[in-house]
Amino acid sequence: MGAGGGFVLVPVLLLLYPNEKPETITSISLFVVCANAISGSFAYSRLKRIDYRSGAWFAIGTLPGALLGAYVVGFIPRRVFDGIFAAVLTAIGVLLIFRSPNTAIRDPITGRGVVHREIRDSQGNTFVYSFQLWKGVAISTGIGFLSSLLGIGGGVIHVPVMATMLHFPIHIAAATSQFVLAFMSAEGTAVHFTTGNLGWNADLGKAGLLAVGAATGAQAGAQLSRRIHGAFILRALAAALVLVGIRLAMKAAAD
């Protein structure tokens, strides 16, 4: 899906470790997401589906937001964090269910800063699309903040935004998101190392073991994406977000 996996991993960690601080959960998740994104980027690179020029600008845009989010999370109480996370996931999932990416792609692209892209992948498929680069960079700043704040990496937000608001073909969006995610999650992880939220202790050991599995799964996921229709990827992503969001909201309400 190009989502990085953090939107699944964080709720699992929240349920497994109910007494851990939010900054510990997010630091572990971002470390794993970084490993996943790097592995996935190599896989998508072989498929030739990454828009490197756009991805580089998006990665630059995420930097200030990712640094700020990793710092702010330390001031949020655990129950409030659970509630925010549940609300964000559910809102994105519902938006994807009711908004078709195909409608957005047909809309004409007008205004300043429009760039045009044409990418031919390893299977001979050609993807032609246009979008406003400044809008993508601005959105990436906000996504960078949420990704570090919640520890989800941001791909779960970036992929649907790129597919609907920026008119990316879904397969290019998923691949490019992984590329951006590698930088975004690395930025947040670096802050957590600096602040001591992720040190040379048991938490890093947990993160390392999870990262091994995530990096392996990223290779399989990228290969499987070649055989799955783009609309199905978004629908599966939406369903997963809503289910996880509801489960986490129930936990926050019960605490």
Backbone as CSV, one residue per row, in Angstrom:
resi,resn,N_x,N_y,N_z,CA_x,CA_y,CA_z,C_x,C_y,C_z
1,MET,0.817,-1.227,0.000,0.000,0.000,0.000,0.843,1.266,0.000
2,GLY,2.136,1.130,0.272,2.997,2.303,0.370,2.787,3.077,1.649
3,ALA,2.100,2.464,2.627,1.720,3.178,3.848,2.765,3.095,4.948
4,GLY,3.737,2.220,4.817,4.800,2.135,5.811,4.514,1.191,6.963
5,GLY,3.234,0.922,7.232,2.895,-0.044,8.276,2.733,0.531,9.661
6,GLY,3.094,1.791,9.861,2.997,2.383,11.183,1.576,2.463,11.698
7,PHE,0.600,2.629,10.790,-0.795,2.733,11.219,-1.301,1.408,11.771
8,VAL,-0.624,0.308,11.455,-0.953,-0.991,12.036,-0.109,-1.242,13.280
9,LEU,1.171,-0.906,13.197,2.099,-1.204,14.281,1.801,-0.405,15.542
10,VAL,1.498,0.890,15.414,1.259,1.712,16.598,0.070,1.198,17.418
11,PRO,-1.085,0.925,16.811,-2.184,0.370,17.613,-1.820,-0.949,18.282
12,VAL,-1.065,-1.796,17.591,-0.642,-3.065,18.195,0.240,-2.805,19.415
13,LEU,1.188,-1.893,19.283,2.069,-1.566,20.408,1.293,-0.923,21.554
14,LEU,0.298,-0.095,21.202,-0.518,0.537,22.240,-1.303,-0.504,23.037
15,LEU,-1.767,-1.548,22.351,-2.536,-2.594,23.022,-1.626,-3.540,23.799
16,LEU,-0.435,-3.814,23.270,0.495,-4.736,23.934,1.177,-4.095,25.141
17,TYR,1.427,-2.789,25.044,2.142,-2.088,26.110,1.301,-0.917,26.610
18,PRO,0.239,-1.192,27.371,-0.694,-0.139,27.797,-0.085,0.895,28.727
19,ASN,1.042,0.582,29.343,1.652,1.505,30.300,2.829,2.298,29.726
20,GLU,3.172,2.036,28.476,4.288,2.748,27.865,3.891,4.179,27.515
21,LYS,4.848,5.084,27.549,4.613,6.464,27.182,4.428,6.591,25.669
22,PRO,3.637,7.582,25.213,3.438,7.767,23.770,4.747,7.942,23.001
23,GLU,5.712,8.685,23.598,6.973,8.919,22.882,7.772,7.633,22.693
24,THR,7.638,6.675,23.612,8.314,5.385,23.458,7.689,4.590,22.329
25,ILE,6.346,4.567,22.288,5.626,3.853,21.233,5.965,4.421,19.853
26,THR,5.913,5.748,19.738,6.169,6.361,18.436,7.620,6.195,18.000
27,SER,8.549,6.221,18.940,9.959,6.067,18.574,10.236,4.663,18.042
28,ILE,9.651,3.644,18.672,9.808,2.267,18.189,9.191,2.127,16.807
29,SER,7.983,2.656,16.651,7.276,2.533,15.377,8.031,3.227,14.243
30,LEU,8.516,4.444,14.488,9.224,5.173,13.429,10.500,4.452,13.005
31,PHE,11.187,3.824,13.962,12.387,3.063,13.628,12.037,1.916,12.684
32,VAL,10.946,1.205,12.998,10.512,0.081,12.169,10.029,0.568,10.802
33,VAL,9.274,1.665,10.806,8.773,2.227,9.552,9.935,2.634,8.646
34,CYS,10.986,3.180,9.232,12.162,3.578,8.451,12.786,2.376,7.748
35,ALA,12.957,1.272,8.494,13.511,0.056,7.896,12.601,-0.473,6.802
36,ASN,11.305,-0.439,7.057,10.328,-0.908,6.077,10.382,-0.064,4.808
37,ALA,10.438,1.264,4.981,10.430,2.163,3.835,11.692,2.037,2.992
38,ILE,12.832,1.874,3.643,14.083,1.697,2.895,14.032,0.416,2.072
39,SER,13.576,-0.662,2.703,13.459,-1.938,1.993,12.462,-1.829,0.851
40,GLY,11.301,-1.210,1.117,10.290,-1.058,0.080,10.759,-0.183,-1.064
41,SER,11.549,0.843,-0.756,12.056,1.735,-1.799,12.958,0.996,-2.776
42,PHE,13.790,0.104,-2.255,14.635,-0.692,-3.141,13.784,-1.584,-4.046
43,ALA,12.728,-2.160,-3.474,11.849,-3.028,-4.263,11.124,-2.239,-5.347
44,TYR,10.579,-1.077,-4.993,9.870,-0.252,-5.970,10.828,0.351,-6.996
45,SER,12.081,0.538,-6.588,13.069,1.048,-7.529,13.292,0.053,-8.665
46,ARG,13.318,-1.222,-8.311,13.457,-2.253,-9.343,12.248,-2.285,-10.277
47,LEU,11.081,-1.914,-9.760,9.876,-1.857,-10.589,9.807,-0.561,-11.403
48,LYS,10.704,0.399,-11.102,10.782,1.688,-11.801,9.491,2.490,-11.667
49,ARG,8.921,2.504,-10.458,7.661,3.226,-10.239,7.808,4.425,-9.312
50,ILE,9.014,4.756,-8.915,9.220,5.888,-8.014,9.412,7.177,-8.806
51,ASP,8.661,8.205,-8.468,8.843,9.536,-9.038,9.884,10.247,-8.172
52,TYR,11.146,10.105,-8.523,12.230,10.612,-7.689,12.234,12.138,-7.592
53,ARG,11.943,12.826,-8.673,11.973,14.288,-8.645,10.923,14.846,-7.694
54,SER,9.700,14.339,-7.794,8.645,14.799,-6.893,8.925,14.340,-5.466
55,GLY,9.373,13.099,-5.320,9.641,12.546,-3.995,10.703,13.324,-3.245
56,ALA,11.729,13.802,-3.953,12.793,14.570,-3.302,12.246,15.871,-2.726
57,TRP,11.376,16.550,-3.486,10.781,17.788,-2.984,9.855,17.514,-1.795
58,PHE,9.090,16.430,-1.868,8.190,16.084,-0.762,8.994,15.763,0.499
59,ALA,10.109,15.069,0.323,10.950,14.714,1.474,11.493,15.968,2.158
60,ILE,11.895,16.948,1.365,12.371,18.215,1.928,11.246,18.899,2.696
61,GLY,10.029,18.841,2.133,8.885,19.464,2.779,8.540,18.838,4.116
62,THR,8.791,17.536,4.281,8.443,16.861,5.536,9.377,17.222,6.694
63,LEU,10.563,17.731,6.395,11.594,17.915,7.419,11.145,18.758,8.615
64,PRO,10.659,19.985,8.427,10.286,20.774,9.611,9.150,20.145,10.411
65,GLY,8.165,19.582,9.725,7.047,18.958,10.420,7.459,17.722,11.191
66,ALA,8.326,16.902,10.601,8.772,15.669,11.257,9.570,15.979,12.517
67,LEU,10.406,16.979,12.466,11.197,17.360,13.643,10.299,17.884,14.761
68,LEU,9.317,18.711,14.395,8.420,19.292,15.394,7.526,18.223,16.024
69,GLY,7.002,17.311,15.210,6.114,16.268,15.719,6.800,15.352,16.707
70,ALA,8.043,14.990,16.427,8.791,14.103,17.319,9.071,14.784,18.655
71,TYR,9.141,16.100,18.653,9.378,16.839,19.896,8.085,17.018,20.694
72,VAL,6.989,17.336,20.019,5.723,17.640,20.684,5.113,16.417,21.362
73,VAL,5.316,15.215,20.804,4.654,14.019,21.324,4.965,13.773,22.801
74,GLY,6.109,14.229,23.271,6.481,14.023,24.664,5.616,14.774,25.654
75,PHE,4.800,15.708,25.165,3.956,16.516,26.051,2.492,16.057,26.053
76,ILE,2.176,14.966,25.350,0.794,14.512,25.226,0.537,13.321,26.147
77,PRO,-0.474,13.390,27.025,-0.819,12.240,27.882,-1.256,11.041,27.054
78,ARG,-1.056,9.831,27.604,-1.321,8.611,26.869,-2.772,8.503,26.396
79,ARG,-3.753,8.772,27.254,-5.147,8.625,26.852,-5.507,9.597,25.738
80,VAL,-5.020,10.827,25.837,-5.265,11.821,24.792,-4.636,11.371,23.481
81,PHE,-3.424,10.804,23.569,-2.738,10.305,22.379,-3.573,9.224,21.697
82,ASP,-4.098,8.270,22.479,-4.922,7.194,21.914,-6.137,7.761,21.184
83,GLY,-6.792,8.761,21.805,-7.971,9.355,21.199,-7.667,10.088,19.912
84,ILE,-6.574,10.850,19.899,-6.168,11.565,18.684,-5.858,10.584,17.562
85,PHE,-5.125,9.543,17.899,-4.736,8.556,16.896,-5.964,7.895,16.282
86,ALA,-6.921,7.510,17.138,-8.147,6.860,16.664,-8.939,7.779,15.740
87,ALA,-9.044,9.055,16.112,-9.805,10.012,15.312,-9.174,10.231,13.947
88,VAL,-7.843,10.358,13.904,-7.144,10.592,12.637,-7.308,9.396,11.699
89,LEU,-7.107,8.184,12.205,-7.223,6.997,11.373,-8.632,6.834,10.829
90,THR,-9.627,6.990,11.686,-11.013,6.811,11.258,-11.411,7.856,10.219
91,ALA,-11.005,9.102,10.423,-11.352,10.181,9.495,-10.764,9.918,8.106
92,ILE,-9.508,9.489,8.067,-8.871,9.211,6.772,-9.558,8.036,6.092
93,GLY,-9.870,6.995,6.857,-10.532,5.819,6.296,-11.887,6.150,5.709
94,VAL,-12.702,6.930,6.441,-14.033,7.312,5.949,-13.909,8.166,4.696
95,LEU,-12.938,9.083,4.667,-12.723,9.928,3.491,-12.410,9.087,2.260
96,LEU,-11.582,8.085,2.423,-11.213,7.224,1.293,-12.396,6.397,0.804
97,ILE,-13.246,5.971,1.724,-14.396,5.151,1.344,-15.353,5.933,0.443
98,PHE,-15.545,7.214,0.750,-16.530,8.010,0.026,-15.947,8.854,-1.096
99,ARG,-14.624,8.836,-1.238,-14.023,9.627,-2.309,-13.254,8.725,-3.250
100,SER,-13.647,8.708,-4.506,-12.985,7.865,-5.497,-11.785,8.586,-6.084
101,PRO,-10.624,7.925,-6.157,-9.458,8.561,-6.769,-9.623,8.791,-8.262
102,ASN,-10.458,7.992,-8.907,-10.645,8.128,-10.354,-11.279,9.464,-10.722
103,THR,-12.208,9.945,-9.858,-12.847,11.234,-10.121,-11.834,12.367,-10.091
104,ALA,-10.923,12.312,-9.103,-9.916,13.366,-8.975,-8.956,13.362,-10.143
105,ILE,-8.629,12.196,-10.650,-7.653,12.102,-11.728,-8.203,12.702,-13.015
106,ARG,-9.533,12.667,-13.213,-10.118,13.214,-14.433,-10.174,14.734,-14.405
107,ASP,-10.130,15.329,-13.236,-10.229,16.780,-13.128,-9.049,17.454,-13.823
108,PRO,-9.289,18.572,-14.560,-8.175,19.275,-15.203,-7.276,19.953,-14.176
109,ILE,-5.985,19.976,-14.451,-5.019,20.601,-13.550,-4.721,22.002,-14.065
110,THR,-5.042,22.998,-13.251,-4.800,24.381,-13.634,-4.122,25.119,-12.486
111,GLY,-3.638,26.317,-12.776,-3.020,27.136,-11.739,-1.517,27.187,-11.869
112,ARG,-0.901,27.876,-10.923,0.545,28.040,-10.955,1.262,26.802,-10.418
113,GLY,2.485,26.640,-10.864,3.334,25.579,-10.332,2.965,24.184,-10.763
114,VAL,2.247,24.035,-11.877,1.870,22.706,-12.358,3.078,22.046,-13.032
115,VAL,3.379,20.818,-12.639,4.457,20.053,-13.266,3.857,18.810,-13.919
116,HIS,4.539,18.318,-14.926,4.053,17.166,-15.684,5.060,16.022,-15.560
117,ARG,4.552,14.832,-15.372,5.396,13.659,-15.202,4.955,12.539,-16.156
118,GLU,5.927,11.799,-16.634,5.664,10.601,-17.438,6.650,9.522,-16.997
119,ILE,6.140,8.430,-16.464,6.974,7.360,-15.930,6.601,6.043,-16.600
120,ARG,7.613,5.316,-17.034,7.420,4.001,-17.651,8.056,2.961,-16.736
121,ASP,7.270,2.015,-16.246,7.791,1.059,-15.274,8.441,-0.144,-15.948
122,SER,8.914,-1.074,-15.158,9.654,-2.225,-15.682,8.786,-3.174,-16.491
123,GLN,7.461,-3.071,-16.333,6.545,-3.927,-17.085,6.059,-3.279,-18.371
124,GLY,6.540,-2.080,-18.642,6.152,-1.383,-19.862,4.931,-0.499,-19.718
125,ASN,4.376,-0.376,-18.516,3.226,0.505,-18.287,3.685,1.953,-18.222
126,THR,2.951,2.837,-18.884,3.288,4.257,-18.891,2.265,5.038,-18.074
127,PHE,2.748,5.860,-17.144,1.889,6.672,-16.285,2.152,8.143,-16.596
128,VAL,1.105,8.870,-16.994,1.213,10.291,-17.317,0.288,11.062,-16.377
129,TYR,0.810,12.085,-15.701,-0.004,12.843,-14.752,0.613,14.216,-14.522
130,SER,-0.198,15.113,-13.950,0.235,16.477,-13.645,-0.277,16.854,-12.263
131,PHE,0.440,17.743,-11.590,0.008,18.218,-10.277,0.752,19.503,-9.956
132,GLN,0.285,20.199,-8.895,0.924,21.425,-8.445,1.984,21.077,-7.405
133,LEU,3.226,21.293,-7.760,4.334,20.889,-6.905,4.310,21.607,-5.559
134,TRP,4.022,22.907,-5.555,4.010,23.666,-4.297,2.983,23.102,-3.321
135,LYS,1.841,22.638,-3.865,0.810,22.073,-3.007,1.304,20.773,-2.378
136,GLY,2.001,19.964,-3.152,2.534,18.710,-2.627,3.549,18.931,-1.525
137,VAL,4.405,19.945,-1.686,5.412,20.251,-0.664,4.745,20.761,0.610
138,ALA,3.737,21.634,0.458,3.033,22.188,1.621,2.305,21.098,2.397
139,ILE,1.629,20.210,1.667,0.922,19.102,2.310,1.906,18.185,3.020
140,SER,3.070,17.976,2.426,4.078,17.093,3.013,4.564,17.610,4.359
141,THR,4.590,18.935,4.530,5.000,19.500,5.815,4.026,19.089,6.918
142,GLY,2.738,19.202,6.635,1.732,18.793,7.603,1.758,17.297,7.864
143,ILE,1.962,16.511,6.823,2.031,15.060,6.975,3.257,14.675,7.795
144,GLY,4.352,15.384,7.595,5.562,15.120,8.368,5.323,15.317,9.854
145,PHE,4.547,16.346,10.207,4.228,16.598,11.609,3.384,15.472,12.192
146,LEU,2.309,15.095,11.505,1.440,14.027,11.992,2.171,12.692,12.066
147,SER,3.042,12.436,11.100,3.740,11.152,11.051,4.641,10.968,12.266
148,SER,5.380,12.022,12.616,6.262,11.929,13.784,5.476,11.988,15.086
149,LEU,4.404,12.776,15.099,3.583,12.900,16.299,2.939,11.573,16.665
150,LEU,2.416,10.869,15.659,1.681,9.627,15.887,2.532,8.377,15.683
151,GLY,3.711,8.534,15.081,4.583,7.383,14.857,4.158,6.490,13.722
152,ILE,3.303,6.994,12.823,2.769,6.148,11.748,3.582,6.276,10.470
153,GLY,4.541,7.195,10.445,5.372,7.325,9.249,4.796,8.244,8.201
154,GLY,3.475,8.377,8.121,2.858,9.318,7.194,2.416,8.742,5.875
155,GLY,2.888,7.540,5.528,2.504,6.962,4.249,1.023,6.703,4.138
156,VAL,0.396,6.378,5.257,-1.038,6.104,5.267,-1.836,7.363,4.931
157,ILE,-1.256,8.533,5.144,-1.886,9.786,4.755,-1.401,10.224,3.380
158,HIS,-0.120,10.048,3.126,0.481,10.532,1.885,-0.090,9.832,0.659
159,VAL,-0.274,8.524,0.726,-0.760,7.777,-0.447,-2.138,8.265,-0.895
160,PRO,-3.144,8.306,0.003,-4.451,8.808,-0.456,-4.431,10.262,-0.882
161,VAL,-3.624,11.097,-0.221,-3.530,12.508,-0.617,-2.932,12.628,-2.014
162,MET,-1.880,11.881,-2.283,-1.254,11.920,-3.607,-2.211,11.405,-4.683
163,ALA,-3.020,10.388,-4.337,-3.921,9.791,-5.319,-5.147,10.658,-5.590
164,THR,-5.613,11.409,-4.600,-6.842,12.181,-4.772,-6.585,13.662,-5.009
165,MET,-5.767,14.283,-4.173,-5.552,15.724,-4.268,-4.474,16.107,-5.272
166,LEU,-3.472,15.233,-5.436,-2.352,15.550,-6.335,-2.413,14.785,-7.647
167,HIS,-3.420,13.920,-7.817,-3.676,13.264,-9.105,-2.615,12.242,-9.516
168,PHE,-1.881,11.687,-8.558,-0.920,10.637,-8.876,-1.662,9.331,-9.185
169,PRO,-1.215,8.558,-10.171,-1.716,7.177,-10.312,-1.391,6.425,-9.027
170,ILE,-2.280,5.578,-8.547,-2.134,4.971,-7.237,-0.850,4.161,-7.113
171,HIS,-0.438,3.461,-8.161,0.778,2.661,-8.067,2.033,3.543,-7.955
172,ILE,2.031,4.680,-8.627,3.141,5.629,-8.504,3.105,6.288,-7.134
173,ALA,1.914,6.574,-6.639,1.776,7.171,-5.310,2.325,6.244,-4.233
174,ALA,1.997,4.962,-4.312,2.467,3.997,-3.315,3.985,3.884,-3.332
175,ALA,4.564,3.824,-4.540,6.015,3.674,-4.658,6.740,4.940,-4.199
176,THR,6.257,6.104,-4.634,6.892,7.363,-4.265,6.746,7.637,-2.776
177,SER,5.609,7.223,-2.205,5.390,7.389,-0.773,6.443,6.638,0.033
178,GLN,6.795,5.437,-0.397,7.821,4.673,0.300,9.158,5.411,0.281
179,PHE,9.479,6.002,-0.857,10.723,6.762,-0.997,10.745,7.957,-0.038
180,VAL,9.636,8.719,-0.005,9.537,9.872,0.891,9.554,9.422,2.343
181,LEU,8.877,8.314,2.596,8.743,7.794,3.955,10.093,7.413,4.556
182,ALA,11.001,6.946,3.734,12.325,6.575,4.234,13.017,7.785,4.861
183,PHE,12.899,8.940,4.225,13.508,10.161,4.754,12.704,10.709,5.935
184,MET,11.375,10.719,5.790,10.511,11.271,6.830,10.680,10.538,8.155
185,SER,10.654,9.203,8.109,10.773,8.416,9.339,12.179,8.500,9.918
186,ALA,13.186,8.621,9.046,14.561,8.769,9.532,14.726,10.076,10.295
187,GLU,14.060,11.136,9.831,14.133,12.428,10.512,13.544,12.324,11.919
188,GLY,12.355,11.710,12.014,11.718,11.560,13.319,12.502,10.651,14.248
189,THR,13.057,9.568,13.702,13.848,8.633,14.502,15.089,9.312,15.060
190,ALA,15.711,10.162,14.251,16.910,10.876,14.699,16.591,11.772,15.898
191,VAL,15.424,12.419,15.860,15.026,13.270,16.987,14.827,12.427,18.243
192,HIS,14.194,11.260,18.099,13.949,10.392,19.256,15.249,9.867,19.849
193,PHE,16.242,9.600,19.005,17.557,9.210,19.520,18.193,10.369,20.292
194,THR,18.063,11.562,19.739,18.660,12.739,20.362,18.028,13.047,21.715
195,THR,16.705,12.905,21.807,15.993,13.216,23.050,16.036,12.078,24.062
196,GLY,16.527,10.914,23.642,16.618,9.781,24.551,15.384,8.911,24.611
197,ASN,14.356,9.197,23.764,13.159,8.362,23.745,13.451,6.958,23.218
198,LEU,14.451,6.852,22.364,14.873,5.555,21.835,16.374,5.428,22.061
199,GLY,16.739,4.719,23.092,18.152,4.579,23.429,18.645,3.170,23.224
200,TRP,19.876,2.923,23.674,20.474,1.593,23.531,19.996,0.704,24.684
201,ASN,18.720,0.329,24.615,18.122,-0.455,25.682,17.156,-1.486,25.110
202,ALA,16.250,-1.971,25.958,15.306,-3.003,25.516,14.385,-2.497,24.416
203,ASP,14.045,-1.213,24.447,13.161,-0.654,23.426,13.789,-0.729,22.036
204,LEU,15.082,-0.456,21.955,15.764,-0.559,20.673,15.820,-2.009,20.212
205,GLY,15.960,-2.951,21.165,15.942,-4.364,20.806,14.615,-4.770,20.206
206,LYS,13.522,-4.300,20.796,12.189,-4.585,20.242,12.062,-4.007,18.839
207,ALA,12.511,-2.756,18.696,12.419,-2.093,17.399,13.231,-2.833,16.341
208,GLY,14.432,-3.315,16.732,15.285,-4.019,15.788,14.659,-5.316,15.290
209,LEU,14.068,-6.082,16.196,13.427,-7.340,15.803,12.216,-7.088,14.908
210,LEU,11.431,-6.077,15.243,10.285,-5.726,14.403,10.738,-5.249,13.024
211,ALA,11.849,-4.527,12.980,12.354,-3.996,11.711,12.776,-5.110,10.759
212,VAL,13.340,-6.182,11.300,13.746,-7.321,10.455,12.539,-7.894,9.730
213,GLY,11.451,-8.091,10.477,10.238,-8.618,9.856,9.628,-7.651,8.869
214,ALA,9.615,-6.362,9.216,9.015,-5.356,8.348,9.764,-5.221,7.026
215,ALA,11.096,-5.246,7.088,11.901,-5.117,5.872,11.671,-6.293,4.936
216,THR,11.500,-7.473,5.509,11.215,-8.662,4.692,9.841,-8.557,4.056
217,GLY,8.850,-8.135,4.841,7.497,-7.999,4.315,7.386,-6.937,3.242
218,ALA,8.204,-5.890,3.329,8.158,-4.811,2.340,8.498,-5.316,0.946
219,GLN,9.441,-6.250,0.857,9.795,-6.815,-0.441,8.624,-7.570,-1.051
220,ALA,7.960,-8.378,-0.222,6.822,-9.151,-0.715,5.662,-8.241,-1.092
221,GLY,5.426,-7.198,-0.281,4.328,-6.283,-0.568,4.512,-5.534,-1.876
222,ALA,5.724,-5.094,-2.155,5.990,-4.369,-3.399,5.768,-5.259,-4.615
223,GLN,6.176,-6.524,-4.517,5.969,-7.453,-5.624,4.488,-7.749,-5.827
224,LEU,3.751,-7.884,-4.723,2.321,-8.180,-4.811,1.550,-7.016,-5.411
225,SER,2.044,-5.790,-5.219,1.340,-4.606,-5.721,1.219,-4.615,-7.245
226,ARG,2.102,-5.349,-7.929,2.036,-5.414,-9.390,0.784,-6.121,-9.867
227,ARG,0.205,-6.983,-9.027,-0.926,-7.819,-9.442,-2.261,-7.313,-8.902
228,ILE,-2.248,-6.212,-8.154,-3.469,-5.727,-7.524,-3.903,-4.411,-8.152
229,HIS,-5.193,-4.283,-8.435,-5.738,-3.063,-9.026,-5.629,-1.901,-8.049
230,GLY,-5.374,-0.705,-8.577,-5.166,0.460,-7.733,-6.344,0.770,-6.828
231,ALA,-7.587,0.643,-7.339,-8.768,0.940,-6.527,-8.864,0.006,-5.331
232,PHE,-8.479,-1.250,-5.525,-8.538,-2.213,-4.421,-7.552,-1.834,-3.320
233,ILE,-6.389,-1.320,-3.709,-5.387,-0.913,-2.718,-5.958,0.162,-1.806
234,LEU,-6.628,1.165,-2.400,-7.197,2.242,-1.599,-8.342,1.747,-0.726
235,ARG,-9.177,0.865,-1.248,-10.304,0.357,-0.473,-9.811,-0.490,0.712
236,ALA,-8.807,-1.307,0.466,-8.251,-2.120,1.548,-7.642,-1.232,2.620
237,LEU,-6.970,-0.182,2.179,-6.368,0.768,3.107,-7.443,1.455,3.945
238,ALA,-8.544,1.861,3.304,-9.630,2.535,4.010,-10.260,1.625,5.058
239,ALA,-10.535,0.378,4.685,-11.159,-0.560,5.622,-10.266,-0.809,6.831
240,ALA,-8.969,-0.965,6.589,-8.028,-1.203,7.687,-7.980,-0.012,8.639
241,LEU,-7.998,1.193,8.085,-7.942,2.399,8.914,-9.158,2.514,9.823
242,VAL,-10.346,2.287,9.263,-11.570,2.416,10.049,-11.612,1.386,11.168
243,LEU,-11.269,0.140,10.862,-11.313,-0.924,11.866,-10.332,-0.660,13.012
244,VAL,-9.108,-0.280,12.650,-8.100,-0.001,13.680,-8.492,1.234,14.494
245,GLY,-9.030,2.249,13.811,-9.448,3.459,14.507,-10.545,3.190,15.524
246,ILE,-11.540,2.383,15.153,-12.635,2.049,16.068,-12.109,1.262,17.267
247,ARG,-11.228,0.303,17.001,-10.688,-0.510,18.091,-9.910,0.351,19.081
248,LEU,-9.128,1.276,18.569,-8.331,2.129,19.452,-9.207,3.124,20.198
249,ALA,-10.287,3.605,19.560,-11.211,4.528,20.223,-11.904,3.831,21.388
250,MET,-12.246,2.563,21.211,-12.875,1.793,22.281,-11.930,1.662,23.466
251,LYS,-10.640,1.436,23.173,-9.654,1.317,24.238,-9.484,2.641,24.986
252,ALA,-9.441,3.766,24.224,-9.264,5.074,24.854,-10.456,5.399,25.755
253,ALA,-11.657,5.038,25.305,-12.849,5.322,26.092,-12.913,4.479,27.355
254,ALA,-12.341,3.273,27.278,-12.398,2.360,28.424,-11.382,2.716,29.508
255,ASP,-10.284,3.406,29.118,-9.226,3.740,30.079,-9.711,4.745,31.122
